[in-house]
Amino acid sequence: MRRSIQFILTVSFSLFSVAIIALFGLLLYDKFSQTEEQSAILSTQQIVEQVSYNLEDYVGSITEVFRVIDQTVANAQGKPGETVASELNAILRTREDIVSLALFTESGELIESNPKQTVRDSITLSEQSWFRSAVDTPNHLSFSLPHIQNIYHGSYRWVVSMSKGITIKRGGVTQNAVLLVDVNFKQIDELSQRVSLGQKGYVYIIDDSAGNIVYHPQQQLIYIGLKYENVEQALKYAYGSYMDDSTGEDRLITIKTVNNIGWKVVGVSYMDEVMTSKQEVGDYTLRILALVLLLVLIISAFMSARISRPIKQLEKAMKSVERGEFGTPVQVKGALEVERLSQRYNMMMGTIKGLMNQIVREQEAKRKYELEVLQAQINPHFLYNTLNSVVRMVGMSKNEEIVRTITSLSKLFRISLSKGQAIITVQEEMEHARNYLTIQEIRFKNKFRFTVEADEGVVHDRTLKLILQPIIENAIVHGIERMVDEGEIEVRAAAAGDRVRFTIRDNGLGIPPAKLAALNAGREIAPEPASGGAQPVSSGSGVGVHNVRERIRLYYGDEFGLTYESELEEGTTVTIEIPRVTAGGAREGEAG
């Protein structure tokens, strides 16, 4: 389906603009998304690191308190019990988060506790994890997991136990002992609860050695199996971030190990919250693209209308030519190329008018001789086809082909007219054939290629004019036009003894045997009807061939004429022989 220039310009410019804008928006959106994701990862890492630093600072402070208590117990040898108790009380008063401290023998006997408490009879200290760690690794400070303080009567606080195996002197005898300091877990809980990672994000703490959860904001849900954390994956990292979808949601997991305690702080951020601004930017980008698209459509429609308006004016003028109105020149204002096109169009119209006037004068003139009458039967149909082709090319603005066609047509008629002479040189006849083939090549849109060559020895010989054109036209119409492949036409002129031999060869469809026999016998063949039941077309039929044959016979004699050779699907070769006539009018061999 054919489209107008305005439509093509509008659509092309709009599609190009939309493609560029969409590509730019996509790249910008992708870049922003990457930046937003990196920013979210960095922000989460900073928060988790801050929690880790706070825990490290807190653990460091209570470790220092434990060291002071350990030193006080070690220096208590020989001091009255009241003095040691007073020093320990002073230490406990400085730290509200220390719940209690106690000293046990290696066998589990309570030596001292502050505040004063009694151990439950049902408790076996050797089964306590903090006690075993102190006994198994003496002089090493151990931290337990959060648990309920249940070794004393009436005490059920949530604590973290700090224990260490030490040596003391008791009754003058050195023995192993276990120093226990219980710290209120509430302090660690508060440090973790202060963290905010969006509406759903949180921080939890795990034990690096076994993956036990030290702290989780939804601890109860973890215990009853309604909440799941991929602890195994978290244990693989000491520091860093990774994406996790084990719970069915995309989550950003960030990990930082707390030094000197063997815990890991794990931050959990939900990507649907982290990338909320990404969705907002995406929606905003789509709105901008829609607005820009609307503006592009308006601007492109306006610009294409301005560009196509002078072309439409020129098209209107060409339509008037199709109706036969050649008198009104076209004055189109617009782009430089359009103005030049209108100028050349006017020049072409002037040339066509001149040629048409020449044709009118030629047709109005009365021919005195039969040769001129036969010759005149050939020209009008060809001119009609050529002018129709020119008009179509004007409609398609093919300026170069128009100029080339008109130039060839002008040369064609110059040779055809030949100042009223019926005899021209072989060179002029070959030039006439070349111009005719040029016009037909343009008309049939390069469906064939051709060569026109003449030997130097015959170019100045004389010949009856317009004997090649009907044969070439037959080759095009019947041999080349219906072919699928590209056609070839060769036209040659050479000496053959005392004759000039013209050879026209094509690689077309060939001639059926019955028709070939009729042509070689000199019988006139009826014109082939045009498609759709139109009137018969004389050009390209046997009428033109018959005219050539009759003109040669009348002028040169019955021994000269045309010979056909043809094979179906292989092509056709037509040979025309005439006597060699020098420039003075004498036949070859008679001069001198």
C-alpha positions in Angstrom: 0.0 0.0 0.0 1.5 3.3 -1.1 1.9 6.1 1.5 2.3 9.8 1.2 5.5 11.6 1.8 4.0 13.4 4.8 2.9 10.1 6.3 6.3 8.5 5.8 8.2 11.5 7.2 5.9 11.7 10.2 6.1 8.0 11.0 9.8 7.7 10.3 10.7 10.7 12.5 8.4 9.6 15.2 9.7 6.1 15.3 13.3 7.2 15.2 12.7 9.7 18.0 10.8 7.3 20.2 13.5 4.7 19.7 16.2 7.1 20.7 14.2 8.4 23.7 13.2 4.9 24.8 16.9 3.7 24.6 18.0 6.7 26.5 15.3 6.2 29.1 16.1 2.5 29.4 19.8 3.2 29.9 19.1 5.9 32.4 16.6 3.7 34.3 19.1 0.8 34.3 21.9 3.1 35.6 19.7 4.5 38.3 18.6 1.0 39.3 22.2 -0.2 39.6 23.1 2.9 41.6 20.0 2.5 43.8 20.9 -1.1 44.5 24.5 -0.3 45.3 23.3 2.5 47.5 20.9 0.1 49.3 23.7 -2.5 49.8 26.1 0.2 51.1 23.5 1.6 53.5 22.6 -1.8 54.9 26.3 -2.6 55.3 26.9 0.6 57.2 23.9 -0.1 59.5 25.1 -3.7 60.2 28.6 -2.5 60.7 27.4 0.1 63.2 25.5 -2.6 65.1 28.7 -4.8 65.1 30.8 -1.9 66.4 28.3 -1.2 69.1 28.3 -4.8 70.2 32.1 -4.9 70.1 32.2 -1.8 72.2 29.7 -3.2 74.7 31.4 -6.6 74.8 34.7 -4.8 75.3 33.4 -2.8 78.2 31.9 -5.8 80.1 35.1 -7.8 79.3 37.0 -5.0 81.0 34.6 -5.3 84.0 35.2 -9.0 84.1 38.9 -8.4 84.1 38.6 -6.1 87.0 36.5 -8.6 88.9 39.0 -11.3 88.0 41.8 -9.1 89.3 39.9 -8.3 92.5 39.3 -12.0 93.2 43.0 -12.8 92.5 44.1 -10.1 94.9 41.7 -11.1 97.7 44.2 -13.5 99.2 44.8 -12.6 102.8 42.2 -9.8 102.8 39.2 -10.0 105.1 36.0 -11.3 103.4 34.2 -8.0 104.1 36.8 -6.0 102.3 36.6 -8.2 99.2 32.7 -8.2 99.2 32.8 -4.4 99.5 35.1 -4.1 96.4 32.9 -6.4 94.4 29.8 -4.4 95.5 31.4 -1.3 94.3 32.1 -2.8 90.9 28.5 -4.1 90.6 27.1 -0.6 91.4 29.0 0.9 88.5 27.3 -1.5 86.0 23.6 -2.0 86.2 23.7 -4.5 83.4 25.7 -7.0 85.6 23.1 -9.2 87.2 25.4 -11.2 89.5 28.8 -12.7 89.9 29.9 -15.9 91.6 32.9 -18.1 92.3 32.7 -21.9 92.2 35.1 -24.6 92.9 36.0 -27.0 90.0 33.6 -29.5 91.6 30.7 -27.0 91.5 30.7 -25.8 95.1 29.7 -22.2 95.5 32.5 -20.2 97.2 31.1 -16.7 96.9 28.2 -14.9 95.2 27.2 -11.3 94.9 24.5 -10.6 95.6 24.1 -13.4 98.2 22.2 -16.3 96.6 21.9 -20.0 97.1 22.3 -22.5 94.4 19.4 -24.8 93.6 19.9 -28.4 94.8 18.5 -29.7 91.4 21.1 -27.9 89.4 24.2 -29.8 88.3 26.8 -27.1 87.4 28.9 -29.5 85.3 26.0 -29.8 82.9 26.0 -26.0 82.3 27.7 -24.9 79.0 29.4 -21.9 80.6 30.8 -24.1 83.4 32.2 -26.8 81.0 33.8 -24.1 78.8 35.6 -22.6 81.8 36.8 -26.0 83.1 37.8 -27.2 79.6 39.7 -24.0 78.6 41.0 -22.4 81.8 42.2 -18.8 81.6 40.0 -18.2 78.5 37.0 -15.9 78.8 33.9 -17.7 77.3 30.5 -16.2 76.4 27.4 -18.3 76.5 24.3 -18.0 74.4 21.4 -16.1 75.9 19.6 -18.2 78.5 17.4 -18.1 81.6 19.4 -17.7 84.8 18.2 -20.7 86.7 20.9 -21.8 89.0 19.8 -19.6 91.9 16.6 -19.8 94.0 14.1 -17.2 92.8 16.1 -15.8 89.9 14.8 -16.2 86.3 16.5 -13.4 84.3 17.5 -13.6 80.6 21.3 -13.3 80.7 24.5 -14.0 78.9 27.1 -15.8 81.1 30.7 -14.8 81.1 32.9 -17.5 82.6 36.6 -18.2 83.0 38.7 -20.9 84.7 41.0 -19.3 87.3 43.2 -20.4 90.3 42.7 -19.2 93.9 44.2 -19.8 97.3 41.8 -21.1 99.8 43.0 -22.0 103.3 46.5 -21.7 102.1 45.9 -24.2 99.3 45.9 -23.3 95.6 43.0 -24.8 93.7 41.1 -24.4 90.4 37.9 -22.3 90.4 35.3 -20.9 88.0 34.5 -17.2 87.9 31.0 -16.5 86.6 29.5 -13.1 85.7 25.9 -13.0 84.4 25.1 -10.0 82.2 21.6 -8.8 81.5 20.8 -9.7 77.9 18.4 -6.7 77.7 21.3 -4.4 76.9 22.3 -6.5 73.8 18.6 -6.8 72.9 18.2 -3.0 73.0 21.3 -2.5 70.8 19.8 -4.7 68.1 16.3 -3.3 68.3 17.4 0.2 67.6 18.3 -0.8 64.1 15.8 0.0 61.3 16.1 -1.6 57.8 12.8 -0.4 56.3 9.3 -1.4 57.4 10.1 -5.2 57.3 13.9 -5.4 57.6 15.6 -6.4 60.8 18.9 -7.5 62.4 19.6 -10.8 64.1 22.7 -12.4 65.7 24.0 -15.9 65.4 26.8 -17.9 67.0 29.7 -18.4 64.6 30.6 -21.8 65.9 27.4 -23.7 65.6 25.0 -21.3 63.9 22.7 -20.9 67.0 20.6 -17.8 67.0 21.8 -15.5 69.8 19.2 -12.8 69.1 16.2 -12.5 66.7 13.4 -9.9 66.9 10.9 -12.8 66.2 12.6 -15.4 68.4 9.4 -17.1 69.4 8.3 -17.6 65.8 11.7 -19.2 65.1 11.3 -21.6 68.0 7.8 -22.8 67.0 8.8 -23.1 63.3 6.8 -20.3 61.8 9.8 -18.3 60.9 12.9 -19.5 58.9 16.3 -18.1 58.5 18.9 -19.5 56.1 21.6 -19.7 58.8 23.7 -22.2 56.9 24.3 -19.8 54.1 25.1 -16.9 56.5 27.8 -19.0 58.2 29.7 -19.1 54.9 30.4 -15.4 55.1 32.5 -13.4 57.5 31.7 -10.1 55.9 29.7 -9.1 52.8 26.3 -9.1 51.2 24.3 -11.6 49.0 20.8 -12.1 47.7 18.6 -14.7 49.3 15.2 -16.0 48.2 14.9 -19.1 50.4 11.8 -17.6 52.1 10.0 -16.9 48.8 10.9 -13.2 48.9 14.0 -11.4 47.5 16.0 -10.3 50.5 19.4 -8.6 50.8 21.5 -10.3 53.5 24.4 -8.4 54.9 26.8 -10.0 57.4 29.5 -8.6 59.8 31.4 -10.7 62.4 31.7 -9.3 65.9 35.4 -9.6 67.0 36.4 -11.4 70.2 33.1 -13.0 70.8 32.4 -15.3 67.9 29.0 -13.8 66.9 27.8 -12.6 63.5 25.4 -9.7 63.0 23.1 -10.5 60.1 21.0 -7.7 58.5 17.9 -8.6 56.5 16.5 -6.0 54.0 13.5 -6.7 51.7 14.2 -5.7 48.1 10.6 -4.6 47.4 11.2 -1.9 50.1 14.8 -1.1 49.1 13.8 -0.6 45.4 10.7 1.4 46.1 12.3 4.5 44.6 13.3 2.5 41.5 9.6 1.8 40.8 8.8 5.5 41.3 11.5 6.5 38.9 10.2 3.9 36.4 6.7 5.3 36.6 8.0 8.8 36.2 10.1 7.8 33.2 7.1 6.3 31.5 5.1 9.4 32.0 7.9 11.5 30.6 8.3 9.2 27.6 4.6 9.5 26.9 4.7 13.3 27.0 7.8 13.4 24.8 6.1 11.0 22.3 3.1 13.3 22.1 5.3 16.3 21.5 7.4 14.4 18.9 4.2 13.4 17.0 3.0 17.0 16.9 6.4 18.4 15.8 7.0 15.7 13.3 3.5 16.2 11.8 4.1 19.9 11.5 7.6 19.5 10.0 6.5 16.8 7.5 3.6 19.0 6.4 5.9 21.9 5.6 8.3 19.6 3.8 5.7 17.8 1.7 3.6 20.9 0.8 5.7 22.0 -2.2 6.0 18.4 -3.3 2.2 18.1 -3.3 2.0 21.3 -5.4 4.4 19.8 -7.9 2.3 16.6 -7.9 -0.8 18.6 -8.6 0.9 20.2 -11.6 2.0 16.8 -12.9 -1.6 15.6 -12.7 -2.6 18.5 -14.9 0.0 17.3 -17.4 -1.6 13.9 -17.3 -4.8 15.5 -18.3 -3.0 17.1 -21.3 -2.6 20.6 -19.9 1.0 21.6 -20.9 0.7 25.3 -21.0 0.9 26.4 -17.3 4.4 26.6 -15.8 4.9 25.5 -12.2 6.1 28.0 -9.6 6.9 26.0 -6.4 8.6 27.7 -3.4 10.2 25.5 -0.7 13.5 23.7 -0.2 16.3 24.3 -2.7 16.0 20.8 -4.2 12.2 21.3 -4.7 12.7 24.6 -6.4 15.3 23.1 -8.7 13.0 20.2 -9.4 10.2 22.6 -10.4 12.6 24.5 -12.7 13.7 21.3 -14.4 10.1 20.2 -14.6 9.3 23.4 -16.5 12.3 22.9 -18.8 11.1 19.3 -19.4 7.6 20.4 -20.2 9.0 22.9 -22.7 11.0 20.2 -24.3 8.0 17.9 -24.4 5.9 20.6 -25.9 8.5 21.2 -28.6 8.7 17.5 -29.3 5.0 17.2 -29.4 4.7 20.1 -31.8 7.3 18.6 -33.9 5.3 15.3 -33.9 2.2 17.2 -34.8 3.9 18.9 -37.7 5.4 15.7 -38.9 2.0 13.9 -38.8 0.3 16.8 -40.6 2.9 16.8 -43.4 2.0 14.6 -46.3 4.4 12.0 -47.4 5.0 11.9 -51.1 6.5 8.5 -51.3 5.5 5.0 -50.1 8.8 4.6 -48.1 7.9 7.7 -46.0 4.3 6.4 -45.5 5.6 3.0 -44.3 8.2 4.7 -42.1 5.6 7.0 -40.5 3.6 3.9 -39.3 6.3 3.1 -36.8 6.9 6.3 -35.0 3.6 7.3 -33.2 3.2 4.3 -31.0 6.8 4.4 -29.7 6.4 8.1 -29.0 3.2 7.4 -27.1 4.8 4.8 -24.9 7.9 7.0 -24.3 5.8 10.0 -23.3 3.7 7.9 -21.0 6.9 6.7 -19.4 8.1 10.2 -19.0 4.8 11.3 -17.4 5.0 8.4 -14.9 8.6 9.3 -14.1 7.5 12.9 -13.5 4.9 11.6 -11.1 7.7 9.7 -9.2 10.1 12.6 -9.3 12.8 10.6 -11.1 14.6 13.7 -12.4 17.8 12.1 -13.6 15.9 9.4 -15.5 13.6 12.1 -17.0 16.5 14.1 -18.3 18.2 11.0 -19.6 15.0 9.9 -21.3 14.3 13.3 -22.8 17.9 13.6 -24.0 17.8 10.2 -25.6 14.4 10.9 -27.1 15.7 14.2 -28.5 18.6 12.5 -30.2 16.3 9.7 -31.3 14.1 12.2 -33.2 17.0 14.2 -34.5 18.2 11.0 -36.3 14.6 10.0 -37.2 13.9 13.3 -38.9 17.3 13.6 -40.5 16.2 16.7 -42.3 13.6 14.7 -44.2 16.2 12.3 -45.6 15.4 8.6 -45.8 19.1 7.5 -46.0 21.5 8.0 -43.1 24.9 6.6 -42.2 25.3 3.3 -40.4 26.8 5.2 -37.4 23.6 7.3 -37.2 21.4 4.2 -37.4 23.4 2.5 -34.6 23.2 5.7 -32.5 19.5 5.7 -33.1 19.3 2.1 -31.9 21.4 3.0 -28.8 19.0 5.9 -27.9 16.0 3.7 -28.4 17.5 1.0 -26.2 18.3 3.6 -23.5 14.7 4.8 -23.5 13.4 1.3 -23.3 15.8 0.3 -20.6 14.5 3.2 -18.5 10.9 2.4 -19.4 11.3 -1.3 -18.4 13.3 -0.4 -15.2 16.6 -2.0 -16.1 15.1 -5.3 -17.0 17.8 -5.8 -19.6 21.2 -4.6 -20.6 22.5 -4.0 -24.1 25.5 -3.4 -26.2 25.6 -1.5 -29.6 28.8 -1.9 -31.6 29.8 -1.2 -35.2 33.0 -2.0 -37.1 35.0 1.0 -38.1 34.9 0.0 -41.8 31.1 0.4 -42.1 30.3 3.4 -39.8 30.4 5.8 -42.8 28.4 3.5 -45.1 24.8 4.6 -46.0 21.7 2.7 -44.9 17.9 3.1 -44.9 17.0 4.6 -41.6 14.9 3.1 -38.8 15.4 -0.5 -39.8 16.8 -1.6 -36.4 14.2 -0.1 -34.1 11.2 -2.4 -34.9 13.4 -5.5 -34.6 14.8 -4.4 -31.2 11.2 -3.6 -30.1 10.1 -7.1 -31.0 13.1 -8.5 -29.0 12.0 -6.5 -26.0 8.3 -7.1 -26.1 8.3 -10.8 -27.1 11.7 -12.0 -25.9 12.7 -9.9 -22.8 9.6 -8.4 -21.2 8.1 -11.7 -20.0 11.4 -13.1 -18.7 12.1 -13.6 -15.0 15.9 -13.2 -15.4 17.8 -10.2 -16.7 17.7 -9.9 -20.5 20.6 -9.1 -22.9 20.4 -7.5 -26.3 23.3 -7.1 -28.7 23.2 -5.0 -31.8 26.2 -5.2 -34.2 27.1 -3.9 -37.6 29.9 -5.4 -39.7 31.0 -5.8 -43.3 30.1 -9.1 -45.1 31.8 -8.9 -48.5 29.9 -6.3 -50.5 27.1 -6.1 -47.9 26.5 -4.5 -44.5 25.2 -7.1 -42.0 23.2 -6.0 -39.0 22.8 -8.6 -36.2 20.3 -8.2 -33.4 20.6 -11.0 -30.8 18.6 -11.4 -27.6 18.5 -14.2 -24.9 14.7 -14.0 -24.6 12.0 -16.6 -24.8 12.5 -17.5 -28.4 10.0 -17.8 -31.2 7.7 -20.9 -31.7 8.6 -22.9 -34.9 5.3 -22.1 -36.7 5.7 -18.3 -36.2 9.5 -18.5 -37.0 8.7 -20.2 -40.3 6.1 -17.5 -41.1 8.6 -14.7 -40.4 11.3 -16.2 -42.6 8.8 -16.8 -45.3 7.9 -13.1 -45.3 4.2 -13.6 -44.3 2.6 -10.8 -42.4 1.6 -11.9 -38.8 -1.5 -10.5 -37.3 -1.0 -8.1 -34.2 -1.3 -9.8 -30.8 -4.3 -8.5 -28.8 -3.6 -6.5 -25.6 -4.6 -7.9 -22.2 -8.2 -7.4 -21.1 -9.7 -7.3 -24.6 -8.1 -4.0 -25.6 -7.4 -3.1 -29.2 -4.5 -4.9 -30.8 -1.1 -3.4 -30.3 0.8 -2.9 -33.5 4.1 -2.1 -31.9 6.1 -5.1 -31.0 4.1 -7.3 -33.5 4.7 -8.6 -37.0 3.5 -5.3 -38.5 6.8 -3.5 -37.7 8.8 -6.4 -39.0 6.7 -6.4 -42.2 7.3 -2.7 -42.7 11.1 -3.1 -42.4 11.1 -6.0 -44.8 9.0 -4.1 -47.3 11.1 -0.9 -47.1 14.3 -2.9 -47.7 12.7 -4.8 -50.6 11.4 -1.6 -52.2 14.7 0.3 -51.8 17.4 -2.4 -52.3 15.6 -5.3 -54.1 14.2 -8.7 -53.3 17.6 -10.3 -52.6 18.0 -8.3 -49.4 16.0 -8.5 -46.2 15.7 -10.2 -42.8 16.6 -13.7 -41.6 15.4 -15.2 -38.2 17.2 -17.9 -36.1 15.6 -18.8 -32.8 15.4 -21.6 -30.1 12.7 -21.6 -27.5 14.0 -20.5 -24.1 17.4 -19.8 -25.7 16.9 -16.5 -27.6 16.6 -15.1 -31.1 19.0 -13.7 -33.6 17.8 -11.5 -36.5 20.2 -10.7 -39.4 19.6 -7.8 -41.7 21.7 -7.5 -44.9 21.8 -4.5 -47.2 24.3 -3.6 -49.9 27.3 -1.5 -48.9 26.8 2.1 -50.2 29.5 4.7 -49.8 29.0 8.3 -48.9 28.8 9.3 -52.6 25.9 7.0 -53.2 27.8 4.2 -55.1 27.6 0.6 -54.0 30.7 -1.0 -52.8 32.8 -2.1 -55.8 31.2 0.5 -58.1 33.1 3.5 -56.8 36.0 4.7 -59.0 
